[in-house]
């Protein structure tokens, strides 16, 4: 499946062989180090420094820092309640940070959130669109909400309908889930954002649709769009350029899939095991610290 | 792109979407356009406190011509139907069986006492329905007064020197209840359209998650509020037209104040009611809870506490204070006086100012409910 990324015209290799994944992951590790020329030229698209979010006494995100380069596919992973959704929401400006520095598309989110919004696209978990409007009406509406008009609006609506192979007159509410996801992606890309945020975009859709989805994602990234994605499918983490693993609000691992597997230790043969190992190591350490204290 | 043109563009896109959704949603259109019509007909025709053709038993214990003449006026009234009863016992049976609403009894000594200038006629009304009872009392009294005046005029023996008590009710001379119910209906309909319909709008977007999709766009809270207001102002204006036309031509209620002032005041109240619904919607974030709240917080008080049915001067102080807090009360006062009394400027300005203040306050707090995650 990963081969799709660079050999898009080749027929997909059927089995998700763990070894293939591993090799691919390794290759991405090197590809990542080979390409920062672009990143260095533009500087990071997202800068997160000491980000903290508290809800009352509860710390949902504890002092987190990372950068995301232009054109990168960055995955946020973590068990339920780990703080990945909170981090994600802060990144796309849905939730203000308690403290820390947050810069998206060169704009400080604390001071100029509205300006940042025009540069980001967002696909929510529910693929929330207006069910009683047609596909075209939904797209026209979101184009208007993003401030497009006239010829450019018509062009963009037409372009995304073609890009995602949509039926303009279909009623949005009765579409199958995979179709809705495509429509939601189309709506999020109307204004040609620099950064696309995807919140668990592949939950509930079939493997075929997922493969098509990742094909779209990688081609977007190649076109220079930065992708921030949350997922709980660990094999999908392999398709990311870099991933961050969070648990209990803390950033436990950050790097290419290969680096993260390495950090997990010898017994982690795939990402699934690596993920579990990292989370468990951290939880065990915390318990020990509590016992010691 | 200047921010003003961005505002304009986004507002157009948002409003167009709201209109499309409104037109697609048949149940909302039904509530918006047909329910008010049903309300008008129901309240206008069904809910009437008027007495018409009320049966009244007549007991003539004195069968003299003078006695018969005295009660003749009752038969002439369009509101009363005399039912002859042979004896007081029979009349009592009739009133117990609810066959008659009242009894008029001319006692045996009527002629005798009339000669002495002290004639008496007994009236018994069924107090179970106090409104009907007092109406009948008035009509019977009127009928007998007229008759006795005729008798006095003819005999020239009027001891009062032609001085008779002239009773008159101002504004609603005929005591027709539709005259004050129908203007009040305007209040009820505006409240229903406003609060109930819009109470679903923001909650629905919360439930379906579409608001989250909007939050990442450059759309601002004020734009959202305005776009949700616009289509329902049109629906409300149509309902207002229906109310005014049916008031004037169907129920023949006089419109003594300025029609323009009525329209402006109604639009003002409509916006207040719409904003109240939006505020409830944005606060509850749940369609079911929002619609229940909207009924409880707007429609019910507007019906019970605004002076629509019950005169606010007769209610306990606490209720008076509560009712004064309701925008509906101020609009009710305004509408009734505009319909029946005329344009009294100090009162129009005072109530319009109160409504406008409510509008600004609600627009602000509704924006706040949307701002939490926006800015």
Interface residues (C-beta under 8 A of the other chain):
Chain A: X92 X93 X94 X95 X113 X114 X117 X118 X120 X121 X122 X124 X125 X126 X128 X129 X130 X131 X132 X133 X137 X140 X141 X142 X143 X144 X145 X146 X147 X149 X184 X187 X197
Chain B: X1 X6 X9 X10 X12 X13 X14 X16 X17 X20 X21 X24 X25 X208 X209 X210 X211 X212 X213 X214 X215 X216 X217 X218 X219 X220 X373 X375
